[in-house]
């Protein structure tokens, strides 16, 4: 018997002082049965880091030809492709060819470091690629905040991120491994 996705209702308030973006997004997110709380929370933080009125979650883990999050133009072109985890060089290449900008957010501690050491030489040719990593300490702390109904406040200033749910606060410092040209 196949397991069903778990539905999460999230009110995500984003205060991004770096981009002068202040908005609240009401999101209904399907958490795939194989998805961890850590990955779900990383998805929400990356949504906040890239927040835009046309940004949307996709089917994510259940599809190979879509990113985790994307932003499309009014005419249907993909303006932003956001991938989580450790995509292969082939997936990065295909993403960079499909989208004006690609943002990859690796996490997982030492495994992510090894992935980047292996792949970073092949990414120099992609001027539209940005890679920003999260430490395993930060993502573990984020996972502890997960619940099926959340009011999440994300404040971004000078590249630092503060995530709060109720009285719990997690501070995150994303590490920029590669910036888009």
Secondary structure by P-SEA (a helix, b strand, c coil): cbbbbbbbbbbcccccccccccccccccccccccccaaaaaaaaaaaaaacccccccccccccccccccccccccccccbbbbcccccaaaaaaaaaaccbbbbbbccaaaaaaaaaaccccccccccbbbbbbcaaaaaaaaaacccccbbbbbbcccbbbbbcccbbbbbbbbbccccc
